Amino acid sequence: MLSVDSVTRQLGDQIALAKAFVVIAKESNNLQFAWELSAQIRISQFLLSNAVFRRNPLTISESETAVRDMALLLYQAQKLLHYDSATMIMRLKAKIQGLEEQLSYVSEKSYKYAQIVAEEVPKSLYCLGVRLSTEWFRNSNMQRYL
């Protein structure tokens, strides 16, 4: 027999897995399946939020159809569409690698631009702040005026 906590935990776990499959389905251009998963996620989240709102635990009878429907979609994703953990890991690793390459490229570009700016700013402008501060400290009339 399932406890109330296990039903809630099962629904939460299904939502987390379904969200990952939605991303994979969209990347695979399987928009119909992504839409079905998203709709089922919304239904499950609605059930969980209603249980929290009314401050009563989610019962097995309330969540039975949502859990079953989500389980069918997740089974379809894993067995028929081959959206398994290995596929998700490979795609996430590829995405991380791509982002790291992009970060490296942008960091290098930023360093080069900072170097160009440092070389191109005229020395007179660069030293202007120092000269104005020195003049301010030397001139007591200016200090009183400000």
Sequence and secondary structure as in RCSB ss.txt:
>XXXX:A:sequence
MLSVDSVTRQLGDQIALAKAFVVIAKESNNLQFAWELSAQIRISQFLLSNAVFRRNPLTISESETAVRDMALLLY
QAQKLLHYDSATMIMRLKAKIQGLEEQLSYVSEKSYKYAQIVAEEVPKSLYCLGVRLSTEWFRNSNMQRYL
>XXXX:A:secstr
   HHHHHHHHHHHHHHHHHHHHHHHHTT HHHHHHHHHHHHHHHHHHHHHHHHTS   HHHHHHHHHHHHHHHH
IIIIIS   HHHHHHHHHHHHHHHHHHHHHHHHHHHHHHHHHHHHS HHHHHHHHHHHHHHHH HHHHHH 
